[in-house]
């Protein structure tokens, strides 16, 4: 526990470290085309720059508590920042694709460690009664990072070269390293002679790594049509099943799954998975919709998202204060899922004429919903854990959010592809030679083209091309709207789950308001859980 200036400098440092890690999960996405051209690689191969980072993240996050104990938390944290910073520089200096992929994997190992360790340090910096506030502050990074990544990436790609996407981490990492060395209290590494759980480490790395490859590459390679996807899926199921059995059996596990005996942590982890699914999927689908359908640039898309992000970041600490004063976090979670469902439902009613003004309010709902989910779920996850188990609980919760994001993007991408095929079939069934609207549309389009000097034959050919482009645009519009509607349903379905947990706790006699006097469990956070539009071809 810290006080005064040291407390707040540590807080600022760990939040900045968490933000730069989360920024790097999305900042590369908008520069894939540029990288592909500069490195003379295909788009599919270049996508491994994103995949390698995600794989490293999900492998290292659940092991952070174990490694921090073995190495010493301060040493591990400072080492992770240094690794992240140095490999950021090496990524920028990479001369070929596979060099870049290798350095991105190492960067992901350093970055994944920053997230959970930052949260654990933050909780230890604040006294137990202030940990809901710490959760609100930590949510700043979780909200800001993934959202501003595409903005920064778009601006850098438009105004500089792609290596600067990585170079921007260097000064931030350098300053964070110096502050951590100077202000973090020294911590001793464990010298209890406990054996290292090498089988657990191996099973986790192989199982989670294989699963992440399947999720990241499945849609690109048509899922189980590819033999390597089948092999990796089977390998992942086998390794993760054996991993769970082994970790519950071994005396000193690399991931202490026994903390999941806490009903609070287990329920929070499930809802955090859904949060990650919705949070990353929405931030994936909205830029696709705004850029591919409406013609916005990556930077313009980011600017539309930014006001909501700033609002969500500003209210996060106040949500922590509200929980301190006795507001049940479950009620905030219900509101969070509700606002997120409203955002997705609103977006599912968009059309080709939608613009910035149509998105301002729903994007505010999205940001508000994210804040209302992240803050209480972060606090709830560790609320019933003993202090020694908080790092492990935080790591598992963060892993669930990252895995939720990976599942979300993979499944939403697949869903969009399947809906695109369905919607195209539905649309072209009405675009026939005998359809009067179609014939009128082609006639008017050909007439406009002929006024520009084209021959009748050329005008007819170009009119057909324009019709095909219109059908494609309408097809993907409907598909993105379907994806938003699916996300709305997913978030709405989580509300009854939260209500059930509240009633369950009340029935069990645990009706004390969260954060109230005597509500602290195990010296933790002081919280108890009660737990389409019809589309027609327009005649122009």
C-alpha positions in Angstrom: 0.0 0.0 0.0 1.4 3.4 -1.0 0.5 7.0 -0.1 1.0 10.5 -1.4 3.1 11.3 -4.5 4.5 7.8 -4.8 1.0 6.2 -4.9 -0.1 8.4 -7.8 3.1 8.2 -9.9 2.9 4.4 -9.6 -0.7 4.5 -10.7 0.0 6.7 -13.7 3.0 4.6 -14.7 1.1 1.2 -14.6 -1.9 2.7 -16.5 0.3 4.1 -19.2 2.0 0.7 -19.5 -1.3 -1.1 -19.8 -2.5 1.4 -22.4 0.5 1.0 -24.7 0.1 -2.8 -24.5 -3.6 -2.6 -25.5 -2.9 0.0 -28.2 -0.6 -2.5 -29.8 -3.3 -5.1 -30.1 -5.2 -2.9 -32.6 -2.7 -0.3 -34.0 -1.2 -2.7 -36.6 -4.6 -3.6 -38.1 -5.0 -0.5 -40.2 -1.4 -0.7 -41.7 -1.5 -4.3 -42.9 -1.9 -3.2 -46.6 1.0 -0.8 -46.3 3.2 -3.4 -44.6 2.3 -6.0 -47.2 3.5 -3.8 -50.1 6.7 -2.6 -48.4 7.7 -6.1 -47.3 6.7 -7.7 -50.6 4.4 -10.2 -48.8 0.9 -11.3 -49.3 -1.9 -10.0 -47.2 -2.5 -13.5 -45.7 1.1 -13.8 -44.7 1.2 -10.2 -43.3 -1.7 -11.0 -41.1 0.7 -13.1 -39.0 2.0 -9.8 -37.6 -1.3 -9.6 -35.8 -1.7 -13.3 -35.1 1.8 -13.7 -33.5 1.2 -10.9 -31.0 -2.2 -12.3 -30.0 -0.8 -15.8 -29.5 2.0 -14.5 -27.3 -0.5 -12.5 -25.3 -2.8 -15.3 -24.4 0.1 -17.7 -23.6 1.8 -15.3 -21.2 -1.2 -13.7 -19.4 -2.2 -16.7 -17.2 1.4 -17.3 -16.3 2.1 -13.8 -15.1 1.3 -14.5 -11.4 3.6 -17.6 -11.4 6.5 -15.7 -13.1 6.2 -12.7 -10.9 6.4 -14.9 -7.9 9.5 -16.7 -9.2 11.3 -13.6 -10.5 10.0 -11.0 -8.2 7.1 -8.7 -9.2 9.2 -5.5 -9.7 11.9 -7.3 -11.6 9.4 -9.1 -13.8 7.4 -6.0 -14.5 10.5 -3.9 -15.3 11.9 -6.7 -17.5 8.6 -7.0 -19.3 8.6 -3.2 -20.1 12.2 -3.4 -21.3 11.3 -6.5 -23.5 8.3 -4.7 -24.9 10.2 -1.5 -25.7 13.3 -3.2 -27.2 11.2 -5.5 -29.4 9.1 -2.5 -30.5 12.3 -1.0 -31.8 13.3 -4.3 -33.5 9.9 -4.5 -35.1 10.3 -1.1 -36.6 13.8 -2.0 -38.0 12.7 -5.4 -39.4 13.7 -5.9 -43.0 11.5 -8.8 -43.9 8.1 -10.2 -42.9 9.2 -13.2 -40.8 11.7 -11.1 -38.9 8.8 -8.8 -38.0 6.5 -11.7 -37.0 9.2 -13.1 -34.7 9.8 -9.8 -33.0 6.0 -9.2 -32.7 5.8 -12.5 -30.8 8.4 -11.4 -28.4 6.7 -8.0 -28.1 3.5 -9.9 -27.2 5.3 -11.8 -24.4 6.4 -8.6 -22.9 3.1 -6.8 -23.5 0.9 -9.6 -22.1 2.8 -9.5 -18.9 2.1 -5.8 -18.5 -1.6 -6.1 -18.4 -2.2 -8.4 -15.5 0.9 -7.3 -13.5 -0.2 -3.7 -13.9 -3.6 -4.6 -12.4 -2.0 -6.5 -9.5 0.4 -3.6 -8.7 -2.5 -1.2 -8.8 -4.6 -3.3 -6.4 -1.7 -3.6 -4.0 -1.0 0.2 -4.2 -4.5 1.0 -2.9 -6.0 -0.1 0.4 -8.7 -2.7 0.3 -11.5 -0.1 0.7 -10.2 1.8 -2.3 -9.9 -1.1 -4.7 -13.1 -0.4 -6.5 -11.6 3.0 -7.3 -8.4 1.2 -8.5 -10.6 -0.9 -10.8 -12.1 2.3 -12.2 -8.7 3.7 -12.9 -7.4 0.4 -14.4 -10.5 0.5 -16.7 -9.0 3.7 -18.3 -6.4 1.6 -20.0 -8.8 -1.2 -21.0 -11.2 1.3 -22.6 -8.7 3.7 -24.2 -6.1 1.3 -25.5 -8.1 -0.8 -28.1 -10.1 2.2 -29.2 -7.3 4.7 -30.0 -5.1 2.0 -31.6 -6.7 2.3 -35.0 -6.7 6.2 -34.7 -3.0 6.3 -34.0 -2.3 3.7 -36.7 -4.4 5.5 -39.3 -2.8 8.8 -38.5 0.7 7.3 -38.7 0.1 5.5 -41.9 -1.4 8.6 -43.5 1.4 10.9 -42.4 4.6 8.8 -41.9 5.8 5.2 -42.5 4.6 2.0 -40.9 7.7 1.5 -38.6 6.6 4.5 -36.6 3.7 2.4 -35.4 6.3 0.6 -33.3 8.8 3.5 -32.7 6.1 5.5 -30.8 6.4 2.9 -28.0 10.1 3.6 -27.4 10.0 6.9 -25.5 6.9 5.8 -23.5 8.6 2.5 -22.6 11.8 4.3 -21.6 10.1 6.7 -19.2 7.9 3.9 -17.8 11.0 1.8 -17.1 12.8 4.6 -15.3 9.7 5.4 -13.1 9.2 1.8 -12.2 12.9 1.3 -11.3 12.8 4.4 -9.0 9.3 4.2 -7.5 8.2 0.6 -7.3 9.1 -1.1 -4.0 11.7 -3.9 -4.3 10.1 -7.4 -4.2 11.8 -10.6 -3.4 11.5 -13.6 -5.6 10.3 -16.9 -4.2 13.0 -19.0 -2.6 10.8 -21.7 -1.2 12.3 -24.4 -3.4 9.0 -25.2 -5.2 9.5 -27.1 -8.4 8.7 -25.3 -11.7 5.6 -26.8 -13.3 7.2 -27.4 -16.7 4.5 -29.8 -17.9 1.9 -27.1 -17.1 3.8 -24.4 -18.9 4.2 -26.7 -22.0 0.6 -27.8 -22.1 -0.7 -24.2 -21.7 1.6 -22.8 -24.3 0.8 -25.5 -26.9 -3.0 -25.6 -26.1 -3.6 -21.9 -26.0 -1.2 -21.1 -28.9 -2.9 -23.7 -31.1 -6.3 -22.4 -30.2 -5.3 -18.8 -31.0 -3.9 -19.8 -34.4 -7.3 -21.5 -35.2 -9.2 -18.5 -34.2 -7.0 -16.0 -36.0 -6.6 -18.0 -39.2 -9.7 -20.1 -39.4 -11.9 -17.8 -41.5 -9.0 -17.1 -43.9 -8.4 -20.8 -44.6 -12.1 -21.8 -44.6 -11.9 -23.4 -41.1 -12.1 -27.2 -41.2 -11.4 -27.4 -44.9 -7.8 -26.9 -44.0 -6.0 -29.9 -42.5 -3.8 -27.8 -40.3 -6.9 -26.2 -38.7 -8.3 -29.7 -37.9 -4.9 -30.8 -36.4 -4.5 -27.7 -34.3 -8.1 -27.8 -33.1 -7.6 -31.4 -31.9 -4.3 -30.5 -30.4 -5.7 -27.6 -28.5 -8.6 -29.6 -27.1 -6.3 -32.4 -26.0 -3.6 -30.1 -24.4 -6.1 -27.8 -22.6 -8.1 -30.8 -21.2 -4.9 -32.4 -19.9 -3.7 -29.0 -18.7 -6.8 -28.5 -16.5 -6.5 -32.1 -15.1 -2.8 -31.6 -14.4 -3.1 -28.2 -12.8 -5.8 -29.4 -10.4 -3.6 -32.4 -9.5 -0.1 -30.9 -9.2 0.9 -29.3 -5.8 2.5 -26.2 -7.3 0.7 -25.4 -10.5 1.8 -22.7 -13.0 -1.8 -21.5 -13.1 -3.7 -21.9 -9.9 -7.1 -23.0 -11.2 -8.3 -23.6 -7.6 -9.0 -19.9 -7.3 -12.0 -20.6 -9.6 -13.7 -22.1 -6.6 -14.7 -18.5 -5.9 -18.2 -18.3 -7.4 -17.6 -14.6 -7.8 -14.5 -15.0 -9.9 -16.1 -17.8 -12.0 -19.2 -15.8 -12.8 -17.1 -12.6 -13.4 -14.8 -14.6 -15.7 -17.8 -15.7 -17.8 -19.2 -12.2 -18.1 -15.7 -10.9 -18.8 -15.4 -13.3 -21.7 -18.7 -11.9 -23.1 -17.4 -8.4 -22.5 -14.3 -9.2 -24.5 -16.4 -10.8 -27.2 -18.6 -7.8 -27.6 -15.9 -5.1 -27.0 -13.4 -6.4 -29.5 -16.1 -7.5 -32.0 -17.8 -4.1 -32.0 -14.5 -2.2 -32.5 -13.7 -4.7 -35.3 -17.1 -4.4 -37.1 -17.7 -0.7 -36.9 -14.5 0.4 -38.7 -15.1 -2.2 -41.4 -18.6 -0.8 -41.9 -17.6 2.8 -41.8 -14.6 2.3 -44.1 -15.7 -0.3 -46.6 -19.4 0.7 -46.9 -19.4 4.5 -46.1 -16.0 5.4 -47.4 -14.4 6.8 -44.2 -10.6 6.7 -43.7 -9.2 4.9 -40.7 -8.3 8.2 -39.1 -11.8 9.6 -39.6 -13.3 6.4 -38.1 -11.1 6.8 -35.1 -12.2 10.4 -34.7 -15.8 9.3 -34.6 -15.0 6.8 -31.8 -12.8 9.1 -29.8 -15.5 11.3 -28.0 -17.2 8.2 -26.6 -13.8 6.7 -25.5 -12.9 9.9 -23.6 -16.3 10.0 -21.9 -15.9 6.3 -20.9 -12.4 7.0 -19.5 -13.6 10.0 -17.6 -16.5 8.3 -15.8 -14.5 5.1 -14.9 -13.0 6.5 -11.7 -16.4 7.8 -10.6 -17.9 4.3 -11.1 -15.3 3.0 -8.7 -16.3 5.7 -6.2 -19.9 4.7 -6.6 -19.1 1.1 -5.7 -17.1 2.3 -2.7 -20.3 4.1 -1.5 -22.4 1.0 -1.7 -23.8 0.8 -5.2 -24.1 -2.9 -6.1 -21.7 -3.6 -9.0 -24.3 -6.1 -10.4 -26.6 -3.2 -11.2 -23.8 -1.4 -13.1 -23.2 -4.6 -15.0 -26.8 -4.8 -16.0 -26.7 -1.2 -17.2 -23.5 -2.0 -19.1 -24.9 -4.9 -21.0 -28.1 -2.9 -21.6 -26.2 0.1 -23.1 -24.0 -2.1 -25.2 -27.1 -3.9 -26.5 -28.7 -0.5 -27.4 -25.5 0.5 -29.3 -25.5 -2.7 -31.4 -29.3 -2.6 -32.0 -29.0 1.1 -33.1 -26.2 0.3 -35.4 -28.2 -2.6 -36.9 -30.7 0.0 -38.3 -28.0 1.9 -40.2 -28.2 2.4 -44.0 -26.1 3.7 -46.9 -27.1 7.3 -46.0 -25.8 7.1 -42.4 -23.1 9.6 -41.4 -21.2 10.9 -38.5 -24.2 12.5 -36.9 -26.1 9.2 -36.9 -23.3 7.5 -35.0 -22.5 10.1 -32.3 -25.1 9.0 -29.8 -24.8 5.2 -30.2 -21.0 5.4 -29.9 -21.5 7.2 -26.6 -23.8 4.3 -25.5 -21.0 1.9 -26.5 -18.4 3.7 -24.4 -20.7 4.1 -21.5 -21.6 0.4 -21.6 -17.9 -0.6 -21.8 -17.1 1.5 -18.7 -20.1 0.1 -16.8 -18.9 -3.4 -17.5 -15.1 -3.2 -17.2 -15.1 -1.3 -13.9 -17.4 -3.6 -11.8 -16.3 -6.8 -13.4 -12.6 -6.0 -12.8 -13.5 -5.3 -9.1 -15.8 -8.3 -8.8 -13.3 -10.8 -10.2 -10.9 -10.4 -7.2 -13.4 -9.3 -4.6 -13.5 -12.6 -2.7 -9.9 -13.6 -3.1 -7.2 -13.5 -0.5 -4.4 -11.0 -1.2 -2.0 -13.7 -2.3 -4.5 -15.0 -4.9 -5.4 -11.5 -6.4 -2.6 -11.7 -9.1 -3.7 -15.1 -10.2 -7.4 -14.0 -10.3 -6.6 -10.9 -12.2 -4.5 -12.8 -14.7 -7.3 -15.4 -15.4 -9.8 -12.6 -15.7 -7.6 -10.7 -18.2 -7.1 -13.9 -20.1 -10.8 -14.4 -20.4 -11.2 -10.9 -21.8 -8.5 -11.5 -24.4 -9.8 -14.9 -25.3 -13.3 -13.5 -25.6 -12.0 -10.9 -28.0 -10.3 -13.6 -30.1 -13.4 -15.7 -30.2 -15.5 -12.7 -31.0 -13.5 -11.5 -33.9 -13.1 -15.0 -35.4 -16.8 -15.9 -35.0 -18.1 -12.5 -36.1 -15.8 -12.6 -39.2 -17.2 -16.0 -40.1 -20.8 -14.9 -39.4 -20.4 -11.9 -41.7 -19.0 -14.1 -44.5 -21.9 -16.6 -44.2 -24.5 -13.8 -44.0 -22.9 -12.1 -47.1 -23.4 -15.3 -49.1 -27.0 -15.5 -47.9 -27.8 -11.8 -48.5 -26.3 -11.8 -51.9 -28.4 -14.8 -53.0 -31.5 -13.0 -51.6 -30.7 -9.8 -53.4 -29.8 -11.1 -56.8 -33.0 -13.2 -56.8 -34.8 -9.9 -57.4 -32.3 -8.5 -59.9 -33.5 -10.3 -63.0 -34.0 -9.5 -66.7 -37.7 -9.4 -66.2 -37.6 -7.1 -63.2 -38.9 -3.6 -64.1 -37.0 -1.8 -61.3 -33.7 -3.4 -62.5 -34.3 -2.6 -66.1 -35.2 1.0 -65.2 -32.1 1.3 -63.1 -29.9 0.0 -65.9 -31.5 2.3 -68.5 -31.0 5.4 -66.4 -27.4 4.4 -65.5 -26.5 3.7 -69.2 -28.1 7.1 -70.2 -25.9 9.0 -67.7 -22.8 7.2 -68.9 -23.6 7.9 -72.6 -23.9 11.7 -71.8 -20.2 11.4 -71.0 -19.4 10.2 -74.6 -19.6 6.4 -74.2 -21.0 4.2 -76.9 -24.2 2.3 -76.3 -22.4 -1.0 -75.8 -19.8 0.5 -73.5 -22.5 2.2 -71.5 -24.5 -1.0 -71.1 -21.4 -2.8 -69.9 -20.4 -0.1 -67.4 -24.1 0.0 -66.1 -23.9 -3.7 -65.4 -20.7 -3.2 -63.5 -22.3 -0.4 -61.5 -25.2 -2.7 -60.7 -22.8 -5.4 -59.5 -21.0 -2.9 -57.3 -24.4 -1.7 -55.8 -25.4 -5.3 -55.1 -22.0 -6.0 -53.4 -22.3 -2.8 -51.3 -25.9 -3.7 -50.3 -24.8 -7.2 -49.5 -22.2 -6.2 -47.0 -24.4 -3.5 -45.5 -26.9 -6.1 -44.6 -24.2 -8.5 -43.4 -22.7 -5.9 -41.0 -26.2 -5.0 -39.8 -26.8 -8.7 -39.1 -23.5 -8.8 -37.1 -24.6 -5.8 -35.0 -27.9 -7.4 -34.3 -26.3 -10.6 -33.2 -24.0 -8.7 -30.8 -27.1 -6.9 -29.4 -28.8 -10.2 -28.7 -25.6 -11.6 -27.0 -25.4 -8.6 -24.7 -29.1 -8.6 -23.9 -29.0 -12.4 -23.0 -26.4 -11.7 -20.3 -28.8 -9.5 -18.3 -30.9 -12.4 -17.0 -27.6 -14.1 -15.9 -26.7 -11.2 -13.7 -30.3 -11.0 -12.4 -30.2 -14.7 -11.5 -26.9 -14.2 -9.6 -28.4 -11.4 -7.6 -31.5 -13.4 -6.6 -29.3 -16.4 -5.8 -27.2 -14.4 -3.4 -30.3 -12.9 -1.8 -31.8 -16.3 -1.3 -28.6 -17.5 0.3 -28.8 -14.6 2.7 -26.0 -12.5 1.2 -27.9 -9.3 0.7 -25.4 -6.9 2.1 -24.8 -4.0 -0.3 -21.4 -4.1 -2.1 -18.8 -2.0 -0.5 -20.8 -1.6 2.7 -19.3 -1.9 6.1 -18.0 -5.3 6.8 -18.4 -6.4 3.2 -14.7 -7.0 2.6 -13.9 -10.7 1.9 -10.3 -11.8 2.4 -9.1 -8.2 2.5 -10.0 -7.7 -1.1 -12.2 -5.2 -2.9 -15.0 -5.1 -0.3 -17.6 -6.3 -2.8 -20.0 -9.3 -2.6 -21.7 -10.8 -5.6 -25.5 -11.1 -5.6 -23.4 -12.3 -8.1 -33.4 -5.6 -41.4 -34.3 -3.2 -43.4 -35.8 -4.4 -46.8 -33.3 -3.3 -49.4 -34.3 -2.5 -52.9 -32.4 -1.2 -55.9 -33.1 2.4 -56.1 -34.0 4.0 -59.5 -31.8 7.0 -60.1 
